[in-house]
Amino acid sequence: MPDDQTAQDAGLLLRAIGDLHEQQHPNMPLTAGTPVAPDIAAEQSQPEIDPALNSRRYEAALSWLVAEEALAPHPAAWKVTEAVYFMTWRGLELLRGD
């Protein structure tokens, strides 16, 4: 069972994903099915979840989001250099605080 720190880090990561999407696509809302790159979002966010600085916390937060079905792995992610996921309805709920 994840600890409170992991859940908090997952929240930071989810907000970082939302922030990056808003920066890159200001006129397009983040919706279920939108491809997202959590590693890039984390690198541009808090040092606590930056995979280069704190890979254990980043990986735990990412695993928590996948386990909570907030993010779904992209089936072709192994073919690209970045880890690509899809935002889910559950991810949008968590992002809004539902």
Residue frames as a rotation matrix with the C-alpha (Angstrom) as fourth column:
MET 1
0.583 0.813 0.000 0.00
0.813 -0.583 0.000 0.00
0.000 0.000 -1.000 0.00
PRO 2
-0.102 -0.661 0.744 1.49
0.563 -0.655 -0.505 3.37
0.820 0.367 0.439 -0.95
ASP 3
-0.338 -0.087 -0.937 2.35
0.903 -0.311 -0.297 5.80
-0.266 -0.947 0.183 1.80
ASP 4
0.610 0.621 -0.492 1.13
0.520 -0.783 -0.342 9.38
-0.598 -0.048 -0.800 2.13
GLN 5
-0.122 -0.750 -0.650 4.34
-0.239 -0.613 0.753 10.70
-0.963 0.247 -0.104 0.55
THR 6
-0.830 -0.167 0.532 3.75
0.406 0.473 0.782 8.62
-0.383 0.865 -0.325 -2.57
ALA 7
0.119 0.957 0.264 0.16
0.979 -0.069 -0.193 9.86
-0.166 0.281 -0.945 -2.85
GLN 8
0.561 0.017 -0.828 1.36
0.139 -0.987 0.075 13.46
-0.816 -0.157 -0.556 -2.44
ASP 9
-0.532 -0.817 -0.223 4.07
-0.184 -0.145 0.972 12.95
-0.826 0.558 -0.074 -5.05
ALA 10
-0.559 0.420 0.715 1.47
0.798 0.508 0.326 11.43
-0.226 0.752 -0.619 -7.39
GLY 11
0.564 0.781 -0.269 -0.62
0.703 -0.625 -0.340 14.57
-0.434 0.002 -0.901 -6.96
LEU 12
0.155 -0.616 -0.772 2.41
-0.237 -0.782 0.576 16.72
-0.959 0.094 -0.268 -7.78
LEU 13
-0.797 -0.490 0.354 3.10
0.160 0.394 0.905 14.63
-0.583 0.778 -0.235 -10.86
LEU 14
-0.125 0.841 0.526 -0.50
0.971 0.214 -0.110 14.80
-0.205 0.497 -0.843 -12.03
ARG 15
0.698 0.337 -0.631 -0.54
0.299 -0.939 -0.171 18.60
-0.650 -0.069 -0.757 -11.62
ALA 16
-0.258 -0.873 -0.414 2.79
-0.258 -0.351 0.900 18.83
-0.931 0.339 -0.135 -13.46
ILE 17
-0.675 0.104 0.730 1.27
0.650 0.551 0.522 16.85
-0.348 0.828 -0.440 -16.34
GLY 18
0.401 0.912 0.087 -1.70
0.882 -0.359 -0.305 19.20
-0.247 0.199 -0.948 -16.42
ASP 19
0.490 -0.291 -0.822 0.53
-0.022 -0.946 0.322 22.29
-0.871 -0.140 -0.470 -16.27
LEU 20
-0.623 -0.781 0.052 2.76
-0.013 0.077 0.997 21.05
-0.782 0.620 -0.058 -19.09
HIS 21
-0.355 0.577 0.736 -0.26
0.919 0.360 0.161 20.26
-0.172 0.733 -0.658 -21.26
GLU 22
0.670 0.651 -0.357 -1.64
0.605 -0.757 -0.246 23.76
-0.431 -0.051 -0.901 -20.63
GLN 23
0.093 -0.734 -0.672 1.71
-0.212 -0.674 0.707 25.34
-0.973 0.077 -0.218 -21.56
GLN 24
-0.807 -0.517 0.286 2.06
0.099 0.359 0.928 23.31
-0.582 0.778 -0.238 -24.74
HIS 25
-0.668 0.666 0.332 -1.60
0.585 0.194 0.787 23.39
0.460 0.720 -0.519 -25.79
PRO 26
-0.948 0.219 -0.230 -3.24
0.035 -0.649 -0.760 26.46
-0.316 -0.729 0.608 -24.25
ASN 27
-0.442 0.824 -0.354 -6.30
-0.895 -0.434 0.105 26.26
-0.067 0.364 0.929 -26.49
MET 28
-0.051 0.384 -0.922 -6.88
-0.381 0.846 0.373 22.52
0.923 0.370 0.103 -26.12
PRO 29
0.378 0.233 0.896 -8.27
-0.923 0.022 0.383 21.13
0.070 -0.972 0.224 -22.86
LEU 30
-0.804 -0.595 0.011 -6.73
-0.584 0.785 -0.205 18.05
0.113 -0.171 -0.979 -21.29
THR 31
0.304 0.952 -0.044 -9.18
-0.948 0.307 0.088 15.22
0.097 0.015 0.995 -21.88
ALA 32
0.300 -0.118 0.947 -9.34
-0.290 0.934 0.208 11.49
-0.909 -0.337 0.246 -21.38
GLY 33
0.746 -0.079 0.661 -7.27
0.566 0.598 -0.568 9.83
-0.350 0.798 0.491 -24.08
THR 34
0.875 -0.484 0.004 -4.80
-0.431 -0.783 -0.449 12.71
0.221 0.391 -0.893 -24.40
PRO 35
0.493 -0.787 -0.371 -1.21
0.654 0.616 -0.440 11.42
0.574 -0.026 0.818 -24.70
VAL 36
0.885 -0.264 0.384 1.00
-0.436 -0.758 0.485 12.76
0.163 -0.597 -0.785 -21.90
ALA 37
0.232 -0.889 -0.393 4.69
0.260 0.447 -0.856 12.39
0.937 0.097 0.335 -21.03
PRO 38
0.958 0.249 -0.145 4.98
0.194 -0.184 0.964 12.29
0.214 -0.951 -0.224 -17.22
ASP 39
0.261 -0.934 -0.244 8.78
0.937 0.184 0.296 12.16
-0.232 -0.306 0.923 -17.27
ILE 40
-0.441 -0.390 0.809 9.02
0.651 -0.759 -0.011 15.46
0.618 0.521 0.588 -19.15
ALA 41
0.472 0.698 0.539 6.38
0.034 -0.625 0.780 17.06
0.881 -0.350 -0.319 -16.93
ALA 42
0.870 -0.161 -0.466 8.25
0.493 0.235 0.838 15.90
-0.025 -0.959 0.284 -13.81
GLU 43
-0.115 -0.986 0.124 11.58
0.992 -0.121 -0.041 17.23
0.056 0.118 0.991 -15.08
GLN 44
-0.505 -0.025 0.863 10.01
0.308 -0.939 0.153 20.68
0.806 0.343 0.482 -15.46
SER 45
0.551 0.815 0.181 8.27
0.021 -0.230 0.973 20.60
0.834 -0.532 -0.144 -12.10
GLN 46
0.799 -0.141 0.585 9.23
-0.602 -0.221 0.768 19.95
0.021 -0.965 -0.262 -8.48
PRO 47
-0.205 -0.950 -0.237 12.68
-0.869 0.288 -0.402 18.53
0.450 0.124 -0.884 -7.67
GLU 48
-0.252 0.163 0.954 10.98
-0.736 0.608 -0.299 15.97
-0.629 -0.777 -0.033 -5.42
ILE 49
0.517 0.561 0.647 9.57
-0.004 0.757 -0.653 14.18
-0.856 0.335 0.394 -8.48
ASP 50
0.464 -0.450 -0.763 12.27
-0.883 -0.299 -0.361 14.95
-0.066 0.842 -0.536 -11.07
PRO 51
1.000 -0.018 -0.010 13.36
0.017 0.997 -0.080 11.52
0.011 0.080 0.997 -12.35
ALA 52
0.354 -0.933 0.060 16.94
0.153 -0.005 -0.988 12.73
0.923 0.359 0.141 -12.76
LEU 53
-0.352 -0.479 0.804 17.13
-0.631 -0.513 -0.581 13.90
0.691 -0.712 -0.122 -9.14
ASN 54
-0.517 0.301 0.801 14.78
-0.729 0.336 -0.596 11.56
-0.449 -0.892 0.046 -7.34
SER 55
-0.598 0.246 -0.763 14.02
-0.596 0.500 0.628 8.54
0.536 0.830 -0.152 -9.50
ARG 56
-0.902 0.263 -0.342 12.64
0.401 0.802 -0.443 6.44
0.158 -0.537 -0.829 -6.62
ARG 57
-0.530 0.729 -0.433 9.96
0.123 -0.440 -0.890 8.99
-0.839 -0.525 0.144 -5.75
TYR 58
-0.417 0.351 -0.838 9.14
-0.873 -0.411 0.262 9.63
-0.252 0.841 0.478 -9.42
GLU 59
-0.755 0.085 -0.650 8.75
-0.281 0.854 0.438 5.91
0.592 0.513 -0.621 -10.15
ALA 60
-0.827 0.479 -0.296 6.61
0.520 0.449 -0.727 5.40
-0.215 -0.754 -0.620 -7.01
ALA 61
-0.416 0.682 -0.601 4.35
-0.305 -0.728 -0.615 8.33
-0.857 -0.073 0.510 -7.97
LEU 62
-0.474 0.198 -0.858 4.03
-0.873 0.022 0.487 7.09
0.115 0.980 0.163 -11.56
SER 63
-0.879 0.130 -0.458 3.24
0.121 0.991 0.050 3.56
0.461 -0.012 -0.888 -10.36
TRP 64
-0.698 0.652 -0.296 0.59
0.312 -0.095 -0.945 4.97
-0.644 -0.753 -0.137 -8.01
LEU 65
-0.319 0.577 -0.752 -1.07
-0.722 -0.662 -0.202 6.87
-0.614 0.478 0.628 -10.89
VAL 66
-0.589 0.081 -0.804 -1.08
-0.628 0.581 0.518 3.76
0.509 0.810 -0.292 -13.08
ALA 67
-0.908 0.239 -0.344 -2.44
0.381 0.811 -0.444 1.60
0.173 -0.535 -0.827 -10.23
GLU 68
-0.502 0.741 -0.446 -5.19
0.143 -0.438 -0.888 4.18
-0.853 -0.510 0.114 -9.62
GLU 69
-0.127 0.366 0.922 -5.94
0.957 0.289 0.017 4.08
-0.260 0.885 -0.387 -13.36
ALA 70
0.495 0.178 -0.851 -5.24
0.122 -0.983 -0.136 7.82
-0.861 -0.036 -0.508 -13.63
LEU 71
0.001 -0.550 -0.835 -2.75
-0.936 -0.294 0.192 7.12
-0.352 0.782 -0.515 -16.42
ALA 72
0.801 0.211 0.560 -2.76
-0.005 0.938 -0.347 4.27
-0.598 0.276 0.752 -18.92
PRO 73
-0.254 -0.967 0.019 0.50
-0.029 0.028 0.999 3.20
-0.967 0.253 -0.035 -20.58
HIS 74
0.381 0.248 -0.891 0.65
-0.860 -0.259 -0.440 3.88
-0.340 0.933 0.115 -24.30
PRO 75
0.858 0.018 0.514 1.00
0.040 0.994 -0.102 0.54
-0.512 0.108 0.852 -26.12
ALA 76
0.717 -0.620 0.318 3.87
0.489 0.123 -0.863 1.83
0.496 0.775 0.392 -28.29
ALA 77
0.929 -0.321 0.186 5.75
-0.369 -0.748 0.551 3.57
-0.038 -0.581 -0.813 -25.48
TRP 78
0.496 -0.787 0.368 8.64
0.244 0.533 0.810 1.13
-0.833 -0.312 0.456 -25.68
LYS 79
0.351 -0.321 0.880 9.33
0.937 0.130 -0.326 2.38
-0.009 0.938 0.346 -29.24
VAL 80
0.596 -0.098 0.797 9.96
0.152 -0.961 -0.232 5.99
0.789 0.259 -0.558 -28.21
THR 81
-0.457 -0.885 -0.083 12.51
0.302 -0.067 -0.951 7.59
0.837 -0.460 0.298 -25.93
GLU 82
-0.689 0.280 0.669 9.98
-0.681 -0.565 -0.465 9.21
0.248 -0.776 0.580 -23.59
ALA 83
-0.863 0.504 -0.030 7.51
0.466 0.772 -0.432 7.29
-0.195 -0.386 -0.902 -21.49
VAL 84
-0.764 0.645 0.037 4.14
-0.497 -0.623 0.604 8.02
0.413 0.443 0.796 -23.07
TYR 85
-0.788 0.610 -0.085 0.85
0.500 0.552 -0.667 7.49
-0.360 -0.568 -0.740 -21.27
PHE 86
-0.411 0.761 0.502 -2.76
0.308 -0.403 0.862 8.41
0.858 0.509 -0.069 -21.86
MET 87
-0.863 0.306 0.401 -4.73
-0.504 -0.496 -0.707 10.55
-0.018 -0.813 0.582 -19.45
THR 88
-0.683 0.679 -0.268 -7.85
0.576 0.727 0.375 8.74
0.449 0.102 -0.888 -18.22
TRP 89
0.223 0.846 0.484 -11.21
0.054 -0.506 0.861 9.89
0.973 -0.166 -0.159 -16.84
ARG 90
0.717 -0.011 -0.697 -9.96
0.674 0.261 0.691 8.85
0.175 -0.965 0.195 -13.41
GLY 91
-0.372 -0.924 -0.087 -6.86
0.928 -0.369 -0.053 11.02
0.017 -0.101 0.995 -13.89
LEU 92
-0.492 0.278 0.825 -9.03
0.170 -0.899 0.404 14.01
0.854 0.339 0.395 -14.75
GLU 93
0.650 0.748 -0.132 -11.14
0.221 -0.020 0.975 13.39
0.727 -0.663 -0.179 -11.62
LEU 94
0.387 -0.594 -0.705 -8.03
0.917 0.167 0.363 13.26
-0.098 -0.787 0.609 -9.45
LEU 95
-0.618 -0.646 0.447 -6.67
0.718 -0.695 -0.012 16.40
0.318 0.314 0.894 -11.08
ARG 96
-0.160 0.669 0.725 -9.90
-0.072 -0.741 0.668 18.24
0.984 0.054 0.167 -10.30
GLY 97
-0.848 -0.213 0.486 -9.89
-0.480 -0.079 -0.873 16.86
0.224 -0.974 -0.035 -6.76
ASP 98
0.180 0.975 -0.129 -13.00
-0.844 0.221 0.489 14.68
0.505 0.021 0.863 -7.15
